[in-house]
Amino acid sequence: THVRFKNRRRCADYVTAVTDNELAFLREDPEMADLFLAEALDHLGTIESALLALDERPGDVKLLNDIFHPFHTIKGNAGALGVTSVLAVAHSVENLLDLARSGRRTMGPADVDVVLRAVDVLTSMIRDVGVRLAGQAGTDLAPVAQALIESVDMLISGQAEAPGAPAGPARVEGGAEMAGLSGRGGEIGGVK
């Protein structure tokens, strides 16, 4: 199933907790599931260093492309595999980055912060997919994902970021480590 969003507002319509329906294809093909999880986490791991450099050189198109492409790949893979909640978050951030790549927006500190938050949220969501595929109870990350999409939408529309927007996702209790998908010393989103 490939979901194509006509506008960024529709992204929010697809943010729900990762559901069993989203995982149906991945459950049928464990090798594909492992590949999706590993590749998505690898892509997310490449973004942070480029973002730190972008903070110093906000108009650097090569850096913007280096940040855009992992989100684009995660979005495409999630869409092809039916993981629409991950697709929605990645698509939202991709919209923001595409504006910067095309020169229609300059990445400021708020943009960099929201993209860093997106890395944390998507990392938690991907790890949660692994937890659920391992037969364990997952965590409802929909509120955090929804808040992130709203923050991105506000930045794109020229408004300040949503007041009280969370700094990152809550820690996924127990499951990520037990599924062998933990990184950053057992932290999710930089929060212990």
C-alpha positions in Angstrom: 0.0 0.0 0.0 1.4 3.3 -1.0 -0.2 6.5 0.4 0.5 9.7 -1.3 -0.5 12.9 0.5 -2.0 15.7 -1.6 -1.0 18.3 1.0 0.9 18.3 4.3 -2.3 18.7 6.4 -3.3 15.2 5.3 -0.2 13.8 7.0 -1.8 14.4 10.4 -4.8 12.2 9.3 -2.5 9.2 9.2 -0.8 9.6 12.5 -2.0 6.9 14.8 -0.3 4.4 17.0 1.5 1.8 14.9 -1.2 -0.8 14.4 -1.3 -4.5 13.7 -2.8 -3.7 10.3 0.3 -1.6 9.5 2.5 -4.5 10.4 0.7 -7.2 8.5 3.2 -7.2 5.5 6.2 -7.1 7.8 4.9 -10.0 9.9 4.6 -12.1 6.7 8.2 -11.3 5.6 10.6 -11.2 8.6 13.6 -10.7 6.4 12.0 -7.6 4.9 11.0 -6.4 8.3 14.6 -6.7 9.5 15.9 -4.9 6.5 13.4 -2.1 6.9 14.2 -1.6 10.5 18.0 -1.7 10.1 17.9 0.6 7.0 15.6 3.1 8.6 17.7 3.3 11.8 20.8 3.6 9.7 19.4 6.5 7.7 18.2 8.3 10.8 21.7 7.9 12.2 23.2 9.8 9.3 21.0 12.9 9.7 22.3 14.3 13.0 25.8 15.1 12.0 24.6 16.8 8.8 22.1 18.8 10.8 24.8 20.1 13.2 26.8 21.2 10.1 23.7 22.8 8.6 23.2 24.8 11.8 26.4 26.6 10.8 25.7 26.7 7.0 21.9 27.0 6.6 21.9 27.4 2.9 24.2 24.5 2.0 22.3 22.6 -0.6 24.5 19.5 -0.4 23.8 19.3 3.4 20.1 19.9 2.8 20.1 17.0 0.3 22.0 14.8 2.7 19.3 15.4 5.3 16.3 15.2 2.8 17.2 11.9 1.2 17.1 9.7 4.3 13.6 11.1 5.2 12.5 10.5 1.6 13.8 6.9 1.6 12.2 6.2 5.0 8.9 7.7 3.7 9.0 5.6 0.5 9.9 2.4 2.3 7.3 2.9 5.0 4.7 3.6 2.3 5.6 0.6 0.3 5.3 -1.6 3.4 2.1 0.0 4.6 3.6 1.6 7.8 1.6 4.8 7.3 2.2 6.3 10.7 6.0 6.4 9.9 5.3 7.6 6.4 3.2 10.5 7.7 5.9 11.8 10.0 8.7 11.4 7.4 6.5 13.1 4.8 5.8 16.1 7.0 9.5 16.7 7.6 10.3 16.0 4.0 8.0 18.9 3.0 9.9 21.3 5.3 13.2 20.2 3.9 12.0 20.4 0.3 11.2 24.1 0.8 14.7 24.7 2.0 16.3 22.6 -0.8 14.4 24.7 -3.4 15.5 27.9 -1.8 12.0 28.9 -0.7 12.9 28.7 3.0 16.1 29.2 5.0 16.6 26.6 7.8 16.7 28.5 11.1 17.3 27.2 14.6 13.7 26.2 15.0 13.8 24.2 11.8 16.9 22.4 12.8 15.4 21.7 16.3 12.2 20.3 14.7 14.2 18.1 12.3 16.3 16.8 15.3 13.0 16.0 17.1 11.8 14.2 14.0 14.9 12.0 14.1 14.1 11.1 17.7 10.4 10.5 17.0 11.0 8.4 13.9 13.7 6.4 15.8 11.2 5.7 18.5 8.5 4.7 16.0 10.9 2.4 14.1 12.0 0.8 17.3 8.4 0.4 18.4 7.7 -1.5 15.1 10.5 -3.9 16.1 9.1 -4.3 19.6 5.6 -5.0 18.2 7.0 -7.5 15.6 8.8 -9.3 18.5 5.3 -9.9 20.0 5.6 -7.3 22.8 3.3 -4.5 23.6 4.3 -1.3 21.9 4.0 2.3 23.0 1.4 4.8 21.8 3.7 7.4 20.1 0.8 9.0 18.1 0.5 12.0 20.4 4.2 12.8 20.0 4.1 12.2 16.3 1.0 14.4 16.0 2.7 17.2 18.0 5.7 17.0 15.7 3.7 17.2 12.5 1.8 20.2 14.0 5.1 21.9 14.8 6.3 21.3 11.2 3.1 22.6 9.8 3.4 25.8 12.0 6.9 26.4 10.8 5.9 25.9 7.2 3.0 28.3 7.5 5.3 30.9 9.0 3.9 30.7 12.6 6.1 30.2 15.6 6.4 26.6 16.7 3.5 25.3 18.8 3.7 26.5 22.4 4.5 23.6 24.7 5.6 21.3 21.9 7.4 18.3 23.5 11.1 18.3 23.2 11.1 14.6 22.1 9.3 11.3 22.6 8.9 9.6 25.9 11.1 6.7 26.6 9.8 3.5 25.1 9.6 1.4 28.3 11.6 -1.9 28.1 10.6 -3.0 24.7 13.2 -1.4 22.5 16.1 -2.9 24.5 14.4 -6.3 24.7 14.0 -6.4 21.0 17.7 -5.7 20.5 17.0 -2.5 18.8 18.3 -0.1 21.4 20.9 2.5 20.5 22.5 5.6 22.2 23.1 3.7 25.4 19.5 2.6 25.8 18.0 6.0 25.3 15.2 6.8 23.0 15.1 10.3 21.7 17.9 11.3 24.0 15.6 10.9 27.0 16.3 8.2 29.7 
